[in-house]
Amino acid sequence: MSDDSSKPYKDRSVWMRGLYMLIFMFFLGIAKFVTFVVVLVQFVNVVFTSDTNQKLLTFGDSLSQYQYQILLFLTYNTEQQPYPMGDWPKPNAPTTPTVSETIDLAGNEPETPIEKRES
């Protein structure tokens, strides 16, 4: 007589994780769409104001961390469930320079004010 309770396909926790994985795949799709919207809004903002929106940078950072947490869960690298089962990730300190501080696509250095020379 064999013990059928030791088979993984009969373990309820395996099926519950599978259900959570399906739910988080759906959330990942929504997060990707929201990321696309953030990218477009940030681009339009840069086109018209020549500077990035700091609130969008912060949200984009936490949104990308959220997607990373989902992928870690889906690939069995962690058992910690992402938001809404866990906490929303806190954004990192902004380290990206503003658009006016970056080098343009042609490789030119950004313009800096010329210091007054003493004669």
Backbone torsions as a table, in degrees:
resi	resn	phi	psi	omega
1	MET	NA	128.3	-178.2
2	SER	-103.6	156.1	-179.7
3	ASP	-94.2	106.1	-178.5
4	ASP	-75.6	-15.2	-177.9
5	SER	-71.5	-14.5	-179.2
6	SER	-86.7	-5.8	-179.2
7	LYS	-78.0	133.1	-176.9
8	PRO	-58.5	-35.9	-177.4
9	TYR	-71.4	-11.0	176.3
10	LYS	-98.9	-2.7	180.0
11	ASP	-82.0	121.5	-176.9
12	ARG	-63.7	-34.3	-178.1
13	SER	-64.8	-30.9	177.0
14	VAL	-65.3	-43.4	-179.7
15	TRP	-70.0	-35.0	176.9
16	MET	-66.0	-40.7	176.9
17	ARG	-63.5	-40.2	177.0
18	GLY	-59.7	-40.5	176.8
19	LEU	-63.9	-45.8	177.1
20	TYR	-61.6	-37.1	178.5
21	MET	-62.7	-41.7	176.8
22	LEU	-62.7	-42.5	178.9
23	ILE	-62.7	-44.8	-178.8
24	PHE	-70.7	-27.7	172.6
25	MET	-64.3	-39.2	176.0
26	PHE	-63.8	-45.6	178.0
27	PHE	-61.9	-36.0	178.5
28	LEU	-64.0	-40.0	176.8
29	GLY	-62.4	-41.8	177.6
30	ILE	-65.1	-43.0	-179.6
31	ALA	-62.7	-37.5	177.5
32	LYS	-64.7	-40.5	177.9
33	PHE	-64.1	-44.1	179.0
34	VAL	-63.2	-38.3	176.8
35	THR	-60.7	-42.6	178.0
36	PHE	-59.9	-42.7	179.0
37	VAL	-65.4	-43.0	178.7
38	VAL	-61.4	-41.9	179.0
39	VAL	-61.4	-46.2	-180.0
40	LEU	-64.1	-45.6	-179.6
41	VAL	-64.2	-41.1	178.5
42	GLN	-63.6	-41.8	179.3
43	PHE	-62.9	-46.4	179.3
44	VAL	-62.6	-39.7	177.6
45	ASN	-60.9	-43.0	179.8
46	VAL	-67.0	-39.1	179.9
47	VAL	-60.8	-41.7	-174.5
48	PHE	-93.0	-22.9	-178.4
49	THR	-116.6	-9.0	-177.8
50	SER	60.7	24.5	177.6
51	ASP	-151.1	155.0	180.0
52	THR	-84.2	153.6	176.4
53	ASN	-88.0	117.1	-175.5
54	GLN	-63.8	-34.7	178.9
55	LYS	-67.2	-38.0	176.3
56	LEU	-68.5	-35.6	176.1
57	LEU	-61.4	-45.6	-180.0
58	THR	-63.9	-46.7	179.6
59	PHE	-64.6	-42.0	178.6
60	GLY	-60.8	-36.8	177.9
61	ASP	-65.3	-48.6	-179.3
62	SER	-68.5	-33.2	177.8
63	LEU	-66.0	-40.5	178.2
64	SER	-68.2	-35.5	175.5
65	GLN	-65.7	-37.5	177.8
66	TYR	-62.2	-44.5	178.5
67	GLN	-62.7	-38.2	177.6
68	TYR	-63.7	-42.2	178.2
69	GLN	-62.0	-40.5	177.8
70	ILE	-62.5	-45.6	-179.4
71	LEU	-63.7	-37.5	176.0
72	LEU	-62.1	-41.2	179.2
73	PHE	-67.4	-44.3	-177.7
74	LEU	-65.2	-30.4	-178.2
75	THR	-94.9	13.7	177.7
76	TYR	63.1	24.3	176.1
77	ASN	-84.6	-12.2	176.0
78	THR	-152.0	154.4	174.6
79	GLU	-100.6	-5.8	179.8
80	GLN	-74.6	122.5	-177.2
81	GLN	-83.1	136.2	178.9
82	PRO	-71.1	179.4	176.3
83	TYR	-56.0	137.0	14.5
84	PRO	-91.4	-1.8	177.6
85	MET	-77.7	-27.6	177.1
86	GLY	-117.6	-166.0	179.9
87	ASP	-84.4	151.1	173.5
88	TRP	-69.9	136.0	-177.5
89	PRO	-66.0	141.2	176.6
90	LYS	-82.2	139.0	179.6
91	PRO	-70.2	150.9	174.4
92	ASN	-74.8	166.0	174.8
93	ALA	-65.0	135.4	-177.9
94	PRO	-63.5	125.8	179.4
95	THR	-116.4	-6.8	-178.4
96	THR	-83.0	136.4	177.8
97	PRO	-72.8	160.4	175.4
98	THR	-72.1	165.7	-177.8
99	VAL	-59.2	-38.0	-178.1
100	SER	-68.7	-16.6	179.9
101	GLU	-95.2	-8.0	-176.2
102	THR	-90.0	163.4	176.8
103	ILE	-82.5	136.8	-178.7
104	ASP	-72.5	172.1	-174.6
105	LEU	-63.5	-23.8	179.5
106	ALA	-79.9	-5.8	178.5
107	GLY	89.8	8.9	179.5
108	ASN	-78.9	145.6	176.4
109	GLU	-70.4	152.1	177.4
110	PRO	-67.2	151.6	180.0
111	GLU	-71.2	134.7	175.4
112	THR	-123.8	149.7	-179.9
113	PRO	-64.3	141.8	179.1
114	ILE	-79.3	127.4	179.9
115	GLU	-74.5	148.1	178.8
116	LYS	-69.9	131.7	177.2
117	ARG	-92.6	139.6	177.5
118	GLU	-86.9	131.0	-178.0
119	SER	-92.4	NA	NA
